Amino acid sequence: MERYGVDLVSDGTLLDALRTALDTGRAPEDLMPFTAEPEEDWTEELAAIEHPELRAHLGHFCTEGDLGLMPASEDSTVHGLRHEGCETVAGWEDGHGQIEITVIRLSDHVAGPPR
């Protein structure tokens, strides 16, 4: 996967892919103490998350991209894997073009046979 620019992998589940991409860890004490304020459009959506630390953590990924990350456009890159049948599930980027995080659903061809 290195030839496609893939740095992080998960255990194959969507939940673990999102956990890895959003750096949530597996327990509340694993959360990074992000402080970036979410974009106003995301405030109501994030309010549905009861756990205040998780809400603050995820707010870092719902900013305008200056201090945190912002959701990437739907046409974000699949790192050359689109022609292999892979698709973007979700993505985030900063407003400076320095960071891009993309959760990609691999095709059976790329993922290989189940173990």
All heavy atoms as an XYZ file, in Angstrom:
881
protein
N       0.817     -1.188      0.000
C       0.000      0.000      0.000
C       0.866      1.260      0.000
O       0.368      2.322     -0.260
C      -0.929      0.002      1.218
C      -1.959     -1.118      1.224
S      -2.955     -1.218     -0.253
C      -3.890      0.265     -0.135
N       2.123      1.108      0.276
C       2.992      2.272      0.342
C       3.054      3.026     -0.982
O       3.146      4.244     -1.005
C       4.387      1.844      0.763
C       5.237      2.980      1.231
C       6.488      2.461      1.886
O       6.373      1.639      2.815
O       7.557      2.875      1.437
N       2.956      2.322     -2.095
C       3.029      2.992     -3.397
C       1.845      3.912     -3.626
O       1.890      4.795     -4.463
C       3.140      1.985     -4.525
C       1.859      1.247     -4.811
C       2.032      0.305     -5.971
N       0.720     -0.169     -6.379
C       0.521     -1.058     -7.296
N       1.533     -1.600     -7.924
N      -0.687     -1.432     -7.610
N       0.765      3.727     -2.871
C      -0.411      4.581     -3.000
C      -0.403      5.726     -1.994
O      -1.346      6.497     -1.930
C      -1.703      3.761     -2.831
C      -1.903      2.751     -3.933
C      -1.779      1.393     -3.676
C      -2.206      3.158     -5.228
C      -1.968      0.473     -4.696
C      -2.393      2.241     -6.240
C      -2.272      0.903     -5.971
O      -2.457     -0.013     -6.967
N       0.606      5.845     -1.174
C       0.661      6.921     -0.197
C      -0.143      6.640      1.056
O      -0.546      7.549      1.765
N      -0.395      5.380      1.353
C      -1.186      5.001      2.520
C      -0.260      4.861      3.718
O       0.704      4.105      3.688
C      -1.937      3.679      2.266
C      -2.664      3.228      3.515
C      -2.905      3.849      1.109
N      -0.550      5.611      4.779
C       0.282      5.581      5.974
C      -0.329      4.756      7.099
O       0.378      4.146      7.879
C       0.518      6.993      6.499
C       1.304      7.836      5.518
O       2.173      7.292      4.820
O       1.025      9.035      5.446
N      -1.647      4.790      7.215
C      -2.314      4.110      8.320
C      -3.276      3.078      7.781
O      -3.917      3.297      6.768
C      -3.108      5.120      9.160
C      -2.314      6.254      9.785
C      -3.261      7.251     10.408
C      -1.334      5.720     10.798
N      -3.387      1.981      8.474
C      -4.366      0.963      8.097
C      -5.137      0.561      9.340
O      -4.692      0.764     10.463
C      -3.704     -0.281      7.458
C      -3.049      0.087      6.142
C      -2.680     -0.893      8.384
N      -6.286     -0.040      9.112
C      -7.113     -0.480     10.231
C      -7.239     -1.993     10.191
O      -6.663     -2.656      9.349
C      -8.497      0.175     10.138
O      -9.252     -0.432      9.105
N      -8.056     -2.516     11.094
C      -8.274     -3.956     11.132
C      -9.269     -4.421     10.073
O      -9.639     -5.572     10.023
C      -8.722     -4.394     12.526
C     -10.096     -3.862     12.913
O     -10.793     -3.240     12.074
O     -10.479     -4.057     14.081
N      -9.709     -3.505      9.222
C     -10.625     -3.856      8.143
C     -12.060     -3.438      8.377
O     -12.865     -3.450      7.453
N     -12.395     -3.038      9.592
C     -13.756     -2.587      9.851
C     -13.843     -1.082      9.644
O     -12.860     -0.352      9.820
C     -14.196     -2.920     11.292
O     -13.368     -2.190     12.211
C     -14.109     -4.411     11.567
N     -15.030     -0.606      9.285
C     -15.237      0.821      9.113
C     -15.008      1.554     10.430
O     -14.374      2.608     10.466
C     -16.641      1.110      8.578
C     -17.000      2.584      8.401
C     -16.016      3.284      7.470
C     -18.421      2.719      7.899
N     -15.485      0.983     11.537
C     -15.293      1.616     12.841
C     -13.812      1.804     13.151
O     -13.388      2.876     13.586
C     -15.967      0.789     13.941
C     -15.818      1.329     15.354
C     -16.432      2.719     15.486
C     -16.457      0.378     16.351
N     -13.003      0.789     12.897
C     -11.579      0.913     13.189
C     -10.898      1.882     12.224
O      -9.975      2.599     12.614
C     -10.897     -0.446     13.165
C      -9.524     -0.385     13.802
O      -9.433      0.024     14.984
O      -8.540     -0.710     13.127
N     -11.346      1.932     10.980
C     -10.784      2.899     10.030
C     -11.059      4.320     10.498
O     -10.172      5.177     10.472
C     -11.363      2.669      8.641
N     -12.269      4.584     10.958
C     -12.598      5.918     11.467
C     -11.852      6.203     12.761
O     -11.375      7.314     12.989
C     -14.108      6.052     11.655
C     -14.906      6.064     10.354
C     -16.393      5.959     10.640
C     -14.602      7.306      9.531
N     -11.725      5.204     13.628
C     -10.976      5.368     14.879
C      -9.533      5.744     14.586
O      -8.960      6.640     15.193
C     -11.018      4.080     15.710
C     -10.266      4.185     17.038
C      -9.960      2.827     17.643
N      -9.139      1.974     16.803
C      -7.816      2.124     16.619
N      -7.161      3.086     17.208
N      -7.155      1.300     15.829
N      -8.946      5.095     13.601
C      -7.570      5.373     13.227
C      -7.440      6.758     12.608
O      -6.566      7.534     12.975
C      -7.058      4.299     12.241
O      -7.138      3.018     12.878
C      -5.639      4.561     11.825
N      -8.327      7.082     11.671
C      -8.262      8.372     10.977
C      -8.482      9.542     11.930
O      -7.811     10.564     11.829
C      -9.301      8.411      9.861
N      -9.407      9.386     12.854
C      -9.746     10.481     13.767
C      -8.980     10.416     15.074
O      -9.203     11.234     15.971
C     -11.252     10.486     14.039
C     -12.126     10.693     12.796
C     -13.592     10.541     13.143
C     -11.859     12.031     12.151
N      -8.089      9.457     15.213
C      -7.223      9.336     16.382
C      -8.006      9.325     17.694
O      -7.622      9.965     18.667
C      -6.189     10.472     16.381
C      -5.010     10.164     17.282
O      -4.759      8.970     17.560
O      -4.345     11.110     17.727
N      -9.130      8.578     17.707
C      -9.942      8.534     18.919
C      -9.464      7.501     19.921
O      -9.856      7.542     21.074
C     -11.421      8.236     18.599
O     -11.504      7.008     17.883
C     -12.043      9.360     17.806
N      -8.643      6.560     19.501
C      -8.220      5.521     20.420
C      -9.364      4.573     20.706
O     -10.362      4.541     20.002
N      -9.230      3.815     21.757
C     -10.257      2.812     22.081
C     -11.009      3.127     23.369
O     -11.959      2.456     23.718
C      -9.615      1.440     22.177
C      -8.996      1.009     20.860
C      -8.653     -0.464     20.875
N      -7.995     -0.852     19.645
C      -8.630     -1.157     18.517
N      -9.927     -1.101     18.461
N      -7.941     -1.507     17.445
N     -10.574      4.157     24.100
C     -11.221      4.503     25.364
C     -11.160      6.019     25.556
O     -10.335      6.690     24.929
C     -10.509      3.797     26.518
N     -12.019      6.577     26.403
C     -12.022      8.035     26.605
C     -10.655      8.621     26.954
O     -10.317      9.711     26.493
C     -13.014      8.233     27.749
C     -13.944      7.085     27.628
C     -13.081      5.928     27.166
N      -9.844      7.897     27.701
C      -8.536      8.437     28.075
C      -7.562      8.492     26.895
O      -6.499      9.106     26.989
C      -7.927      7.661     29.238
C      -7.732      6.195     28.995
C      -8.931      5.330     29.356
O     -10.002      5.858     29.695
O      -8.804      4.101     29.279
N      -7.924      7.902     25.753
C      -7.078      7.929     24.562
C      -7.305      9.174     23.702
O      -6.561      9.412     22.758
C      -7.331      6.698     23.692
C      -6.949      5.396     24.382
O      -6.085      5.433     25.268
O      -7.536      4.355     24.028
N      -8.336      9.950     24.000
C      -8.663     11.111     23.171
C      -7.604     12.198     23.281
O      -7.105     12.482     24.371
C     -10.016     11.703     23.594
C     -11.238     10.833     23.352
C     -12.457     11.445     24.029
C     -11.473     10.653     21.869
N      -7.277     12.810     22.149
C      -6.371     13.949     22.146
C      -7.160     15.166     22.634
O      -8.307     15.350     22.242
C      -5.848     14.216     20.729
C      -5.036     13.079     20.151
S      -3.460     12.876     20.948
C      -2.615     14.313     20.384
N      -6.572     16.016     23.462
C      -7.298     17.180     23.990
C      -7.289     18.353     22.999
O      -6.690     19.393     23.242
C      -6.527     17.509     25.264
C      -5.128     17.065     24.960
C      -5.264     15.857     24.072
N      -7.966     18.194     21.864
C      -8.034     19.252     20.865
C      -8.882     20.409     21.387
O      -9.830     20.208     22.144
C      -8.655     18.739     19.563
C      -7.830     17.709     18.847
C      -8.389     16.521     18.429
C      -6.485     17.933     18.575
C      -7.648     15.572     17.755
C      -5.724     16.989     17.897
C      -6.315     15.811     17.481
N      -8.559     21.615     20.958
C      -9.300     22.788     21.426
C      -9.842     23.643     20.282
O     -10.465     24.664     20.534
C      -8.402     23.678     22.313
O      -7.254     24.068     21.564
C      -7.995     22.944     23.579
N      -9.635     23.249     19.030
C     -10.135     24.031     17.898
C     -11.660     24.049     17.911
O     -12.300     23.029     18.170
C      -9.622     23.442     16.585
N     -12.224     25.222     17.662
C     -13.679     25.362     17.641
C     -14.233     24.871     16.301
O     -13.711     25.229     15.245
C     -14.066     26.824     17.834
C     -13.821     27.338     19.244
C     -14.708     26.659     20.263
O     -15.914     26.421     19.972
O     -14.197     26.352     21.358
N     -15.313     24.081     16.341
C     -15.894     23.605     15.088
C     -16.581     24.744     14.336
O     -16.985     25.748     14.925
C     -16.918     22.558     15.540
C     -17.247     22.928     16.935
C     -16.022     23.567     17.504
N     -16.701     24.568     13.036
C     -17.428     25.516     12.199
C     -18.877     25.544     12.666
O     -19.434     24.531     13.109
C     -17.336     25.070     10.738
C     -17.870     26.076      9.764
C     -17.644     25.633      8.328
O     -16.643     24.959      8.047
O     -18.501     25.959      7.501
N     -19.495     26.684     12.570
C     -20.856     26.874     13.063
C     -21.843     25.859     12.492
O     -22.733     25.388     13.189
C     -21.327     28.294     12.740
C     -22.581     28.693     13.472
C     -22.903     30.160     13.261
O     -21.979     30.991     13.338
O     -24.082     30.456     13.003
N     -21.664     25.493     11.224
C     -22.571     24.529     10.585
C     -22.564     23.164     11.278
O     -23.521     22.401     11.155
C     -22.197     24.328      9.117
C     -22.422     25.569      8.279
O     -23.067     26.514      8.767
O     -21.940     25.590      7.134
N     -21.477     22.838     11.981
C     -21.343     21.527     12.618
C     -21.766     21.532     14.086
O     -21.887     20.472     14.700
C     -19.900     21.047     12.519
C     -19.559     20.597     11.143
C     -18.953     21.331     10.167
C     -19.832     19.319     10.576
N     -18.824     20.588      9.029
C     -19.351     19.338      9.256
C     -20.423     18.162     11.056
C     -19.451     18.252      8.400
C     -20.514     17.064     10.208
C     -20.032     17.123      8.903
N     -22.006     22.684     14.664
C     -22.304     22.788     16.092
C     -23.509     21.941     16.495
O     -23.466     21.217     17.488
C     -22.512     24.261     16.492
O     -21.361     25.004     16.097
C     -22.721     24.405     17.978
N     -24.579     22.031     15.728
C     -25.794     21.272     16.060
C     -25.550     19.769     15.951
O     -25.982     18.994     16.803
C     -26.944     21.683     15.147
C     -28.259     21.014     15.514
C     -29.404     21.503     14.644
O     -29.357     22.638     14.139
O     -30.359     20.721     14.479
N     -24.860     19.343     14.903
C     -24.561     17.921     14.727
C     -23.721     17.393     15.891
O     -23.979     16.322     16.422
C     -23.819     17.693     13.406
C     -24.586     18.088     12.173
C     -25.759     17.171     11.876
O     -25.723     15.989     12.280
O     -26.709     17.643     11.236
N     -22.713     18.153     16.277
C     -21.832     17.727     17.367
C     -22.539     17.754     18.719
O     -22.187     16.992     19.616
C     -20.580     18.605     17.407
C     -19.625     18.411     16.227
C     -18.596     19.535     16.199
C     -18.947     17.057     16.297
N     -23.539     18.596     18.865
C     -24.280     18.688     20.136
C     -24.959     17.362     20.487
O     -25.222     17.087     21.659
C     -25.303     19.813     20.067
N     -25.205     16.532     19.497
C     -25.844     15.229     19.740
C     -24.895     14.249     20.431
O     -25.332     13.223     20.941
C     -26.337     14.641     18.427
N     -23.600     14.563     20.483
C     -22.624     13.691     21.137
C     -22.575     14.052     22.611
O     -22.159     15.149     22.985
C     -21.228     13.855     20.491
C     -21.307     13.487     19.003
C     -20.187     13.009     21.223
C     -20.064     13.815     18.226
N     -23.022     13.144     23.464
C     -23.141     13.428     24.889
C     -21.808     13.571     25.610
O     -21.669     14.399     26.502
C     -23.978     12.338     25.570
C     -25.433     12.342     25.133
C     -26.257     11.299     25.867
O     -25.912     10.961     27.019
O     -27.234     10.827     25.270
N     -20.824     12.787     25.245
C     -19.527     12.799     25.923
C     -18.787     14.088     25.555
O     -18.409     14.280     24.397
C     -18.731     11.567     25.495
C     -17.505     11.321     26.286
N     -16.334     12.012     26.047
C     -17.256     10.483     27.314
C     -15.416     11.599     26.893
N     -15.960     10.663     27.675
N     -18.552     15.011     26.518
C     -17.964     16.317     26.187
C     -16.558     16.238     25.592
O     -16.230     17.001     24.680
C     -17.952     17.070     27.510
C     -18.155     16.052     28.571
C     -18.831     14.874     27.941
N     -15.737     15.314     26.082
C     -14.382     15.199     25.537
C     -14.396     14.656     24.108
O     -13.628     15.104     23.265
C     -13.496     14.330     26.443
C     -13.105     15.010     27.745
C     -14.147     14.813     28.851
O     -15.159     14.098     28.642
O     -13.947     15.381     29.933
N     -15.278     13.693     23.832
C     -15.399     13.172     22.475
C     -15.948     14.249     21.549
O     -15.477     14.412     20.427
C     -16.292     11.926     22.444
C     -16.513     11.305     21.064
C     -15.195     10.903     20.418
C     -17.456     10.106     21.178
N     -16.928     15.009     22.027
C     -17.485     16.104     21.229
C     -16.394     17.120     20.883
O     -16.267     17.551     19.739
C     -18.638     16.769     21.977
C     -19.353     17.830     21.179
C     -20.612     18.348     21.863
N     -20.382     18.764     23.235
C     -20.864     18.141     24.310
N     -21.610     17.055     24.178
N     -20.612     18.589     25.522
N     -15.573     17.493     21.853
C     -14.485     18.447     21.610
C     -13.453     17.856     20.652
O     -12.967     18.542     19.753
C     -13.830     18.840     22.932
N     -13.135     16.586     20.838
C     -12.165     15.912     19.982
C     -12.641     15.917     18.536
O     -11.908     16.295     17.620
C     -11.946     14.482     20.470
C     -10.958     13.703     19.664
N      -9.631     13.634     19.994
C     -11.113     12.975     18.532
C      -8.996     12.884     19.104
N      -9.873     12.471     18.214
N     -13.881     15.501     18.301
C     -14.404     15.428     16.941
C     -14.604     16.816     16.335
O     -14.528     16.982     15.116
C     -15.710     14.629     16.914
C     -15.555     13.154     17.277
C     -16.905     12.460     17.305
C     -14.591     12.446     16.337
N     -14.819     17.829     17.180
C     -14.941     19.198     16.692
C     -13.687     19.658     15.976
O     -13.752     20.495     15.068
N     -12.534     19.101     16.349
C     -11.261     19.422     15.695
C     -11.296     19.075     14.206
O     -10.605     19.684     13.395
C     -10.131     18.654     16.387
C      -8.796     18.825     15.742
N      -7.997     19.913     15.983
C      -8.126     18.054     14.841
C      -6.879     19.801     15.270
N      -6.936     18.682     14.575
N     -12.125     18.102     13.836
C     -12.217     17.634     12.457
C     -13.368     18.298     11.702
O     -13.695     17.906     10.587
C     -12.381     16.115     12.434
C     -11.197     15.402     13.030
C     -11.151     15.113     14.387
C     -10.107     15.064     12.244
C     -10.051     14.482     14.946
C      -9.001     14.439     12.796
C      -8.973     14.145     14.154
N     -13.980     19.307     12.316
C     -15.129     20.003     11.725
C     -14.914     21.509     11.720
O     -15.848     22.285     11.900
C     -16.397     19.670     12.506
S     -16.815     17.920     12.530
N     -13.683     21.948     11.526
C     -13.369     23.377     11.549
C     -13.305     23.930     10.130
O     -13.588     23.225      9.161
C     -12.016     23.626     12.247
O     -10.964     23.170     11.395
C     -11.941     22.935     13.605
N     -12.869     25.171     10.021
C     -12.658     25.782      8.710
C     -11.268     25.476      8.176
O     -10.886     25.933      7.108
C     -12.886     27.285      8.798
C     -14.331     27.629      9.105
C     -14.564     29.115      9.242
O     -13.592     29.904      9.191
O     -15.728     29.491      9.407
N     -10.471     24.733      8.930
C      -9.180     24.270      8.458
C      -7.987     25.095      8.890
O      -6.856     24.741      8.590
N      -8.211     26.191      9.609
C      -7.077     27.010     10.043
C      -6.372     26.407     11.253
O      -5.154     26.254     11.258
C      -7.524     28.431     10.360
C      -7.882     29.201      9.106
O      -7.318     28.887      8.041
O      -8.733     30.105      9.193
N      -7.127     26.067     12.292
C      -6.539     25.493     13.507
C      -6.769     24.001     13.632
O      -6.065     23.315     14.351
C      -7.092     26.205     14.742
C      -6.783     27.698     14.829
C      -7.487     28.298     16.029
C      -5.290     27.937     14.901
N      -7.760     23.499     12.962
C      -8.063     22.071     12.983
C      -8.172     21.571     11.560
O      -7.546     22.114     10.646
N      -8.964     20.552     11.368
C      -9.176     19.988     10.036
C     -10.619     20.228      9.614
O     -11.498     20.427     10.450
C      -8.872     18.499     10.025
C      -7.434     18.112     10.370
C      -7.281     16.601     10.356
C      -6.448     18.745      9.414
N     -10.847     20.208      8.327
C     -12.194     20.378      7.798
C     -12.537     19.155      6.952
O     -11.643     18.509      6.407
C     -12.284     21.645      6.962
C     -11.352     21.699      5.787
S     -11.442     23.327      5.018
C     -10.038     23.205      3.910
N     -13.834     18.826      6.880
C     -14.221     17.713      6.019
C     -13.778     17.997      4.579
O     -13.929     19.105      4.081
C     -15.738     17.681      6.138
C     -16.021     18.320      7.471
C     -14.976     19.387      7.608
N     -13.206     16.997      3.934
C     -12.750     17.140      2.551
C     -13.931     17.021      1.611
O     -14.947     16.398      1.938
C     -11.705     16.081      2.234
N     -13.788     17.578      0.444
C     -14.853     17.496     -0.543
C     -15.051     16.044     -0.963
O     -14.159     15.219     -0.841
C     -14.507     18.352     -1.763
O     -13.349     17.856     -2.384
N     -16.225     15.762     -1.467
C     -16.555     14.387     -1.849
C     -15.683     13.862     -2.977
O     -15.553     12.662     -3.150
C     -18.031     14.287     -2.236
C     -18.957     14.461     -1.054
C     -20.412     14.267     -1.431
O     -20.687     13.546     -2.408
O     -21.262     14.839     -0.746
N     -15.087     14.740     -3.742
C     -14.245     14.290     -4.846
C     -12.780     14.181     -4.439
O     -11.895     14.175     -5.277
C     -14.393     15.226     -6.050
C     -13.930     16.641     -5.757
O     -13.838     17.015     -4.589
O     -13.670     17.384     -6.730
N     -12.547     14.048     -3.128
C     -11.162     13.956     -2.664
C     -10.490     12.709     -3.238
O     -11.131     11.752     -3.641
C     -11.089     13.947     -1.135
O     -11.668     12.785     -0.623
N      -9.208     12.743     -3.243
C      -8.413     11.700     -3.879
C      -8.573     10.344     -3.194
O      -8.857     10.269     -2.014
C      -6.928     12.102     -3.874
O      -6.190     11.068     -4.514
C      -6.394     12.270     -2.477
N      -8.379      9.312     -3.973
C      -8.351      7.952     -3.462
C      -6.946      7.403     -3.694
O      -6.714      6.222     -3.803
C      -9.429      7.069     -4.135
C      -9.518      5.702     -3.497
C     -10.794      7.713     -4.070
N      -5.979      8.311     -3.770
C      -4.564      7.960     -3.886
C      -4.289      6.985     -5.028
O      -3.564      6.009     -4.871
C      -4.040      7.401     -2.567
C      -4.149      8.371     -1.453
N      -3.284      9.433     -1.311
C      -5.037      8.478     -0.447
C      -3.632     10.129     -0.249
N      -4.683      9.583      0.287
N      -4.894      7.222     -6.183
C      -4.641      6.377     -7.342
C      -5.360      5.045     -7.309
O      -5.121      4.195     -8.157
N      -6.243      4.852     -6.347
C      -6.906      3.556     -6.217
C      -8.288      3.508     -6.877
O      -8.895      2.459     -6.937
C      -7.045      3.189     -4.732
C      -5.736      2.908     -4.013
C      -5.961      2.816     -2.505
C      -5.131      1.616     -4.522
N      -8.781      4.645     -7.356
C     -10.115      4.656     -7.961
C     -10.193      3.680     -9.138
O     -11.167      2.942     -9.280
C     -10.491      6.063     -8.410
C     -11.941      6.189     -8.823
C     -12.370      7.608     -9.141
N     -11.954      8.605     -8.180
C     -12.579      8.887     -7.036
N     -13.652      8.219     -6.702
N     -12.129      9.818     -6.236
N      -9.156      3.638     -9.956
C      -9.167      2.725    -11.106
C      -9.057      1.260    -10.676
O      -9.232      0.355    -11.485
C      -8.050      3.090    -12.097
C      -6.675      2.840    -11.587
N      -6.036      3.691    -10.723
C      -5.823      1.808    -11.803
C      -4.843      3.218    -10.442
N      -4.679      2.077    -11.078
N      -8.786      1.025     -9.402
C      -8.731     -0.333     -8.855
C     -10.052     -0.718     -8.179
O     -10.144     -1.758     -7.541
C      -7.600     -0.450     -7.825
C      -6.227     -0.160     -8.375
C      -5.655     -1.304     -9.199
O      -6.236     -2.408     -9.188
O      -4.636     -1.075     -9.856
N     -11.079      0.163     -8.292
C     -12.385     -0.134     -7.724
C     -12.574      0.310     -6.280
O     -13.568     -0.039     -5.647
N     -11.632      1.084     -5.735
C     -11.738      1.569     -4.352
C     -12.527      2.868     -4.321
O     -12.649      3.560     -5.323
C     -10.343      1.797     -3.774
S      -9.336      0.301     -3.794
N     -13.081      3.205     -3.147
C     -13.868      4.430     -3.038
C     -13.600      5.156     -1.718
O     -13.277      4.531     -0.710
C     -15.352      4.121     -3.170
C     -15.891      3.199     -2.091
C     -17.353      2.833     -2.280
O     -18.209      3.730     -2.166
O     -17.610      1.652     -2.546
N     -13.756      6.465     -1.761
C     -13.603      7.287     -0.570
C     -14.835      7.147      0.310
O     -15.960      7.229     -0.172
C     -13.430      8.779     -0.959
O     -12.264      8.903     -1.752
C     -13.323      9.655      0.264
N     -14.635      6.935      1.617
C     -15.720      6.881      2.587
C     -15.868      8.248      3.253
O     -16.960      8.787      3.362
C     -15.465      5.795      3.653
C     -16.524      5.824      4.735
C     -15.388      4.422      2.998
N     -14.758      8.813      3.709
C     -14.751     10.123      4.362
C     -13.342     10.682      4.299
O     -12.373      9.936      4.147
C     -15.197      9.988      5.820
N     -13.241     11.993      4.434
C     -11.918     12.597      4.419
C     -11.888     13.939      5.114
O     -12.920     14.596      5.276
N     -10.681     14.322      5.531
C     -10.468     15.603      6.212
C      -9.170     16.193      5.699
O      -8.260     15.467      5.297
C     -10.384     15.396      7.729
C     -11.628     14.833      8.281
C     -12.686     15.525      8.805
C     -11.988     13.450      8.380
N     -13.668     14.659      9.199
C     -13.273     13.374      8.941
C     -11.354     12.261      8.009
C     -13.921     12.173      9.178
C     -12.000     11.056      8.230
C     -13.269     11.012      8.824
N      -9.077     17.523      5.743
C      -7.864     18.201      5.323
C      -7.729     19.505      6.082
O      -8.709     20.008      6.635
C      -7.894     18.463      3.815
C      -9.080     19.321      3.386
C      -9.290     19.351      1.880
O      -8.472     18.778      1.145
O     -10.284     19.955      1.457
N      -6.516     20.026      6.114
C      -6.338     21.337      6.727
C      -6.467     22.392      5.639
O      -6.485     22.085      4.458
C      -4.998     21.440      7.459
C      -3.802     21.504      6.536
O      -3.930     21.143      5.346
O      -2.737     21.905      6.998
N      -6.594     23.634      6.038
C      -6.770     24.720      5.094
C      -5.485     25.190      4.456
O      -5.492     26.124      3.665
N      -4.368     24.559      4.786
C      -3.066     24.984      4.290
C      -2.464     23.999      3.295
O      -1.341     24.197      2.826
C      -2.090     25.158      5.461
C      -2.658     25.972      6.571
N      -2.844     27.333      6.482
C      -3.116     25.612      7.793
C      -3.385     27.782      7.609
N      -3.559     26.754      8.412
N      -3.173     22.922      2.989
C      -2.673     21.932      2.044
C      -1.550     21.065      2.588
O      -0.803     20.467      1.828
N      -1.443     20.962      3.911
C      -0.364     20.194      4.526
C      -0.800     18.800      4.989
O       0.013     17.894      5.067
C       0.199     20.952      5.740
C       0.754     22.310      5.389
C       1.985     22.199      4.516
O       2.882     21.428      4.793
N       2.009     22.953      3.441
N      -2.082     18.653      5.328
C      -2.566     17.395      5.899
C      -3.796     16.933      5.139
O      -4.698     17.726      4.846
C      -2.941     17.562      7.391
C      -1.725     17.996      8.200
C      -3.541     16.278      7.957
C      -2.062     18.402      9.619
N      -3.831     15.659      4.845
C      -5.009     15.039      4.250
C      -5.182     13.670      4.875
O      -4.235     12.876      4.915
C      -4.843     14.901      2.740
C      -6.025     14.221      2.087
C      -5.791     13.949      0.610
O      -5.020     14.670     -0.038
O      -6.378     12.968      0.117
N      -6.377     13.407      5.385
C      -6.711     12.103      5.952
C      -7.913     11.590      5.183
O      -8.922     12.279      5.069
C      -7.069     12.216      7.451
C      -5.885     12.776      8.238
C      -7.505     10.862      7.991
C      -6.235     13.127      9.680
N      -7.807     10.393      4.625
C      -8.893      9.822      3.837
C      -9.131      8.381      4.268
O      -8.199      7.596      4.358
C      -8.560      9.848      2.330
O      -8.158     11.167      1.954
C      -9.753      9.442      1.498
N     -10.396      8.066      4.539
C     -10.791      6.681      4.804
C     -11.265      6.122      3.476
O     -12.170      6.658      2.844
C     -11.911      6.606      5.864
C     -12.407      5.174      6.029
C     -11.431      7.163      7.194
N     -10.595      5.053      3.038
C     -10.863      4.454      1.731
C     -11.371      3.033      1.900
O     -10.784      2.241      2.638
C      -9.575      4.432      0.875
C      -9.061      5.856      0.676
C      -9.816      3.735     -0.453
C      -7.677      5.917      0.068
N     -12.476      2.715      1.200
C     -12.970      1.333      1.169
C     -12.245      0.645      0.020
O     -12.403      1.011     -1.135
C     -14.481      1.287      0.952
C     -15.019     -0.147      0.888
C     -16.532     -0.200      0.794
N     -17.098      0.229      2.056
C     -17.904      1.288      2.201
N     -18.233      2.028      1.171
N     -18.378      1.608      3.385
N     -11.428     -0.342      0.368
C     -10.662     -1.057     -0.644
C     -11.550     -2.045     -1.391
O     -12.430     -2.677     -0.808
C      -9.501     -1.810      0.003
C      -8.464     -0.968      0.733
C      -7.413     -1.867      1.368
C      -7.830      0.051     -0.187
N     -11.292     -2.198     -2.665
C     -11.999     -3.201     -3.454
C     -11.459     -4.578     -3.080
O     -10.381     -4.707     -2.500
C     -11.781     -2.940     -4.949
O     -10.415     -3.131     -5.278
N     -12.201     -5.611     -3.427
C     -11.738     -6.974     -3.170
C     -10.422     -7.234     -3.882
O      -9.548     -7.925     -3.374
C     -12.783     -7.999     -3.620
C     -14.023     -7.987     -2.737
O     -13.938     -7.484     -1.591
O     -15.066     -8.477     -3.200
N     -10.263     -6.642     -5.063
C      -9.031     -6.817     -5.847
C      -7.814     -6.291     -5.089
O      -6.784     -6.956     -5.016
C      -9.169     -6.104     -7.190
C      -7.905     -6.022     -7.959
N      -7.330     -7.127     -8.571
C      -7.067     -4.989     -8.213
C      -6.220     -6.760     -9.155
N      -6.030     -5.470     -8.961
N      -7.934     -5.101     -4.489
C      -6.809     -4.496     -3.766
C      -6.625     -5.143     -2.400
O      -5.505     -5.410     -1.980
C      -7.011     -2.969     -3.627
C      -5.962     -2.359     -2.717
C      -6.980     -2.307     -4.986
N      -7.719     -5.408     -1.700
C      -7.627     -5.976     -0.346
C      -7.140     -7.413     -0.363
O      -6.539     -7.877      0.607
C      -8.995     -5.900      0.340
N      -7.397     -8.121     -1.444
C      -6.970     -9.510     -1.512
C      -7.988    -10.424     -0.844
O      -8.993     -9.977     -0.303
N      -7.704    -11.696     -0.852
C      -8.644    -12.654     -0.270
C      -8.725    -12.491      1.255
O      -7.764    -12.097      1.892
C      -8.050    -14.014     -0.641
C      -6.613    -13.751     -0.903
C      -6.499    -12.341     -1.374
N      -9.899    -12.797      1.825
C     -10.050    -12.730      3.281
C      -9.086    -13.701      3.963
O      -8.783    -14.769      3.437
C     -11.492    -13.146      3.548
C     -12.169    -13.142      2.208
C     -11.109    -13.233      1.165
N      -8.614    -13.297      5.113
C      -7.690    -14.164      5.862
C      -8.436    -15.120      6.731
O      -9.411    -14.921      7.275
C      -6.764    -13.325      6.727
C      -5.853    -12.503      5.897
C      -4.961    -11.707      6.770
N      -4.206    -10.774      5.954
C      -3.255    -10.017      6.410
N      -2.942    -10.049      7.670
N      -2.614     -9.204      5.631
